[in-house]
Amino acid sequence: MARTKRTNYAKVKIWMESMTADIEGSIAGVAIETFQAIPTAALQQKVLAKLTEAHAKRVEREAAAPAEA
């Protein structure tokens, strides 16, 4: 039986002080679970600001790119 190549798939191991976690699934789902593992609200806020900035830059680049047919 042939195996299909996975797309949009991620596998992450997170180490925390009291436990470790193996997370796998869609890239978006893994990103959300990883974000929720950030220990403090202040650090989550910093990460969210960086993610928002990266998203704004991507939207700007895509808007400037020529439209695909």
Distance bins in CASP14 RR format, pairs under 12 A and 6 or more apart:
PFRMAT RR
TARGET T0000
AUTHOR 0000-0000-0000
RMODE 2
METHOD distances of the structure
MODEL  1
6 24 0 0 0 0 1 0 0 0 0 0 0
6 25 0 0 0 0 1 0 0 0 0 0 0
6 26 0 0 0 0 0 1 0 0 0 0 0
6 27 0 0 0 0 0 1 0 0 0 0 0
7 25 0 0 0 0 0 1 0 0 0 0 0
7 26 0 0 0 0 1 0 0 0 0 0 0
7 27 0 0 0 0 1 0 0 0 0 0 0
8 24 0 0 0 0 0 1 0 0 0 0 0
8 25 0 0 0 0 1 0 0 0 0 0 0
8 26 1 0 1 0 0 0 0 0 0 0 0
8 27 1 0 1 0 0 0 0 0 0 0 0
8 28 0 0 0 0 1 0 0 0 0 0 0
8 29 0 0 0 0 1 0 0 0 0 0 0
8 30 0 0 0 0 0 1 0 0 0 0 0
8 31 0 0 0 0 0 1 0 0 0 0 0
9 23 0 0 0 0 0 1 0 0 0 0 0
9 24 1 0 0 1 0 0 0 0 0 0 0
9 25 1 0 1 0 0 0 0 0 0 0 0
9 26 1 0 0 1 0 0 0 0 0 0 0
9 27 1 0 0 1 0 0 0 0 0 0 0
9 28 0 0 0 0 0 1 0 0 0 0 0
9 29 0 0 0 0 0 1 0 0 0 0 0
9 30 0 0 0 0 1 0 0 0 0 0 0
10 22 0 0 0 0 0 1 0 0 0 0 0
10 23 1 0 0 1 0 0 0 0 0 0 0
10 24 1 0 0 1 0 0 0 0 0 0 0
10 25 1 0 0 1 0 0 0 0 0 0 0
10 26 1 0 0 1 0 0 0 0 0 0 0
10 27 1 0 1 0 0 0 0 0 0 0 0
10 28 0 0 0 0 1 0 0 0 0 0 0
10 29 0 0 0 0 1 0 0 0 0 0 0
10 30 1 0 1 0 0 0 0 0 0 0 0
10 31 1 0 0 1 0 0 0 0 0 0 0
10 32 0 0 0 0 0 1 0 0 0 0 0
10 33 0 0 0 0 1 0 0 0 0 0 0
10 34 0 0 0 0 1 0 0 0 0 0 0
11 21 0 0 0 0 0 1 0 0 0 0 0
11 22 1 0 0 1 0 0 0 0 0 0 0
11 23 1 0 0 1 0 0 0 0 0 0 0
11 24 1 0 1 0 0 0 0 0 0 0 0
11 25 1 0 0 1 0 0 0 0 0 0 0
11 26 0 0 0 0 0 1 0 0 0 0 0
11 27 0 0 0 0 0 1 0 0 0 0 0
11 29 0 0 0 0 0 1 0 0 0 0 0
11 30 1 0 0 1 0 0 0 0 0 0 0
11 33 0 0 0 0 0 1 0 0 0 0 0
11 34 0 0 0 0 0 1 0 0 0 0 0
12 20 0 0 0 0 0 1 0 0 0 0 0
12 21 0 0 0 0 1 0 0 0 0 0 0
12 22 1 0 0 1 0 0 0 0 0 0 0
12 23 1 0 1 0 0 0 0 0 0 0 0
12 24 1 0 0 1 0 0 0 0 0 0 0
12 25 0 0 0 0 1 0 0 0 0 0 0
12 26 0 0 0 0 0 1 0 0 0 0 0
12 27 0 0 0 0 1 0 0 0 0 0 0
12 29 0 0 0 0 0 1 0 0 0 0 0
12 30 1 0 1 0 0 0 0 0 0 0 0
12 31 0 0 0 0 1 0 0 0 0 0 0
12 32 0 0 0 0 0 1 0 0 0 0 0
12 33 1 0 0 1 0 0 0 0 0 0 0
12 34 1 0 1 0 0 0 0 0 0 0 0
12 35 0 0 0 0 0 1 0 0 0 0 0
12 37 0 0 0 0 1 0 0 0 0 0 0
13 19 0 0 0 0 0 1 0 0 0 0 0
13 20 1 0 0 1 0 0 0 0 0 0 0
13 21 1 0 0 1 0 0 0 0 0 0 0
13 22 1 0 1 0 0 0 0 0 0 0 0
13 23 1 0 0 1 0 0 0 0 0 0 0
13 24 0 0 0 0 1 0 0 0 0 0 0
13 30 0 0 0 0 0 1 0 0 0 0 0
13 33 0 0 0 0 0 1 0 0 0 0 0
13 34 0 0 0 0 0 1 0 0 0 0 0
13 37 0 0 0 0 0 1 0 0 0 0 0
14 20 1 0 0 1 0 0 0 0 0 0 0
14 21 1 0 1 0 0 0 0 0 0 0 0
14 22 1 0 0 1 0 0 0 0 0 0 0
14 23 1 0 0 1 0 0 0 0 0 0 0
14 24 0 0 0 0 0 1 0 0 0 0 0
14 30 0 0 0 0 1 0 0 0 0 0 0
14 31 0 0 0 0 0 1 0 0 0 0 0
14 33 0 0 0 0 1 0 0 0 0 0 0
14 34 1 0 0 1 0 0 0 0 0 0 0
14 35 0 0 0 0 0 1 0 0 0 0 0
14 36 0 0 0 0 0 1 0 0 0 0 0
14 37 1 0 1 0 0 0 0 0 0 0 0
14 38 0 0 0 0 1 0 0 0 0 0 0
14 39 0 0 0 0 0 1 0 0 0 0 0
15 21 0 0 0 0 1 0 0 0 0 0 0
15 22 0 0 0 0 0 1 0 0 0 0 0
15 23 0 0 0 0 0 1 0 0 0 0 0
15 34 0 0 0 0 0 1 0 0 0 0 0
15 37 0 0 0 0 1 0 0 0 0 0 0
15 39 0 0 0 0 0 1 0 0 0 0 0
16 34 0 0 0 0 0 1 0 0 0 0 0
16 36 0 0 0 0 0 1 0 0 0 0 0
16 37 1 0 0 1 0 0 0 0 0 0 0
16 38 0 0 0 0 0 1 0 0 0 0 0
16 39 1 0 0 1 0 0 0 0 0 0 0
17 37 0 0 0 0 0 1 0 0 0 0 0
17 39 0 0 0 0 1 0 0 0 0 0 0
18 37 0 0 0 0 0 1 0 0 0 0 0
18 39 0 0 0 0 0 1 0 0 0 0 0
19 37 0 0 0 0 1 0 0 0 0 0 0
20 37 0 0 0 0 0 1 0 0 0 0 0
21 30 0 0 0 0 0 1 0 0 0 0 0
21 33 1 0 0 1 0 0 0 0 0 0 0
21 34 0 0 0 0 1 0 0 0 0 0 0
21 36 0 0 0 0 0 1 0 0 0 0 0
21 37 1 0 0 1 0 0 0 0 0 0 0
22 30 0 0 0 0 0 1 0 0 0 0 0
22 33 0 0 0 0 0 1 0 0 0 0 0
22 34 0 0 0 0 0 1 0 0 0 0 0
22 37 0 0 0 0 0 1 0 0 0 0 0
23 29 0 0 0 0 1 0 0 0 0 0 0
23 30 1 0 1 0 0 0 0 0 0 0 0
23 31 0 0 0 0 1 0 0 0 0 0 0
23 32 0 0 0 0 1 0 0 0 0 0 0
23 33 1 0 1 0 0 0 0 0 0 0 0
23 34 1 0 0 1 0 0 0 0 0 0 0
23 35 0 0 0 0 0 1 0 0 0 0 0
23 36 0 0 0 0 0 1 0 0 0 0 0
23 37 0 0 0 0 1 0 0 0 0 0 0
24 30 1 0 0 1 0 0 0 0 0 0 0
24 33 0 0 0 0 1 0 0 0 0 0 0
24 34 0 0 0 0 0 1 0 0 0 0 0
25 31 0 0 0 0 0 1 0 0 0 0 0
25 32 0 0 0 0 0 1 0 0 0 0 0
25 33 0 0 0 0 1 0 0 0 0 0 0
25 34 0 0 0 0 0 1 0 0 0 0 0
26 32 0 0 0 0 1 0 0 0 0 0 0
26 33 0 0 0 0 0 1 0 0 0 0 0
27 33 0 0 0 0 0 1 0 0 0 0 0
27 34 0 0 0 0 0 1 0 0 0 0 0
28 34 0 0 0 0 0 1 0 0 0 0 0
28 35 0 0 0 0 0 1 0 0 0 0 0
28 51 0 0 0 0 0 1 0 0 0 0 0
29 35 0 0 0 0 1 0 0 0 0 0 0
29 36 0 0 0 0 0 1 0 0 0 0 0
30 36 0 0 0 0 0 1 0 0 0 0 0
30 37 0 0 0 0 0 1 0 0 0 0 0
31 37 0 0 0 0 0 1 0 0 0 0 0
31 38 0 0 0 0 0 1 0 0 0 0 0
31 47 0 0 0 0 0 1 0 0 0 0 0
31 48 0 0 0 0 0 1 0 0 0 0 0
31 51 0 0 0 0 1 0 0 0 0 0 0
31 54 0 0 0 0 0 1 0 0 0 0 0
31 55 0 0 0 0 0 1 0 0 0 0 0
32 38 0 0 0 0 0 1 0 0 0 0 0
32 44 0 0 0 0 0 1 0 0 0 0 0
32 47 0 0 0 0 0 1 0 0 0 0 0
32 48 0 0 0 0 0 1 0 0 0 0 0
32 51 0 0 0 0 0 1 0 0 0 0 0
34 44 0 0 0 0 0 1 0 0 0 0 0
34 47 0 0 0 0 1 0 0 0 0 0 0
34 51 0 0 0 0 0 1 0 0 0 0 0
35 41 0 0 0 0 0 1 0 0 0 0 0
35 43 0 0 0 0 0 1 0 0 0 0 0
35 44 1 0 0 1 0 0 0 0 0 0 0
35 45 0 0 0 0 0 1 0 0 0 0 0
35 46 0 0 0 0 0 1 0 0 0 0 0
35 47 1 0 0 1 0 0 0 0 0 0 0
35 48 1 0 0 1 0 0 0 0 0 0 0
35 50 0 0 0 0 0 1 0 0 0 0 0
35 51 0 0 0 0 1 0 0 0 0 0 0
36 43 0 0 0 0 0 1 0 0 0 0 0
36 44 0 0 0 0 1 0 0 0 0 0 0
36 47 0 0 0 0 0 1 0 0 0 0 0
36 48 0 0 0 0 0 1 0 0 0 0 0
37 43 0 0 0 0 0 1 0 0 0 0 0
37 44 0 0 0 0 1 0 0 0 0 0 0
37 47 0 0 0 0 0 1 0 0 0 0 0
38 44 1 0 1 0 0 0 0 0 0 0 0
38 45 0 0 0 0 1 0 0 0 0 0 0
38 46 0 0 0 0 1 0 0 0 0 0 0
38 47 1 0 0 1 0 0 0 0 0 0 0
38 48 0 0 0 0 1 0 0 0 0 0 0
38 50 0 0 0 0 0 1 0 0 0 0 0
38 51 0 0 0 0 0 1 0 0 0 0 0
39 47 0 0 0 0 0 1 0 0 0 0 0
40 46 0 0 0 0 1 0 0 0 0 0 0
40 47 0 0 0 0 0 1 0 0 0 0 0
41 47 0 0 0 0 0 1 0 0 0 0 0
41 48 0 0 0 0 0 1 0 0 0 0 0
42 48 0 0 0 0 0 1 0 0 0 0 0
42 49 0 0 0 0 0 1 0 0 0 0 0
43 49 0 0 0 0 0 1 0 0 0 0 0
43 50 0 0 0 0 0 1 0 0 0 0 0
44 50 0 0 0 0 0 1 0 0 0 0 0
44 51 0 0 0 0 0 1 0 0 0 0 0
45 51 0 0 0 0 0 1 0 0 0 0 0
45 52 0 0 0 0 0 1 0 0 0 0 0
46 52 0 0 0 0 0 1 0 0 0 0 0
46 53 0 0 0 0 0 1 0 0 0 0 0
47 53 0 0 0 0 0 1 0 0 0 0 0
47 54 0 0 0 0 0 1 0 0 0 0 0
48 54 0 0 0 0 0 1 0 0 0 0 0
48 55 0 0 0 0 0 1 0 0 0 0 0
49 55 0 0 0 0 0 1 0 0 0 0 0
49 56 0 0 0 0 0 1 0 0 0 0 0
50 56 0 0 0 0 0 1 0 0 0 0 0
50 57 0 0 0 0 0 1 0 0 0 0 0
51 57 0 0 0 0 0 1 0 0 0 0 0
51 58 0 0 0 0 0 1 0 0 0 0 0
52 58 0 0 0 0 0 1 0 0 0 0 0
52 59 0 0 0 0 0 1 0 0 0 0 0
53 59 0 0 0 0 0 1 0 0 0 0 0
53 60 0 0 0 0 0 1 0 0 0 0 0
54 60 0 0 0 0 0 1 0 0 0 0 0
54 61 0 0 0 0 0 1 0 0 0 0 0
55 61 0 0 0 0 0 1 0 0 0 0 0
55 62 0 0 0 0 0 1 0 0 0 0 0
56 62 0 0 0 0 0 1 0 0 0 0 0
56 63 0 0 0 0 0 1 0 0 0 0 0
57 63 0 0 0 0 0 1 0 0 0 0 0
57 64 0 0 0 0 0 1 0 0 0 0 0
58 64 0 0 0 0 0 1 0 0 0 0 0
58 65 0 0 0 0 0 1 0 0 0 0 0
59 65 0 0 0 0 0 1 0 0 0 0 0
62 68 0 0 0 0 0 1 0 0 0 0 0
END
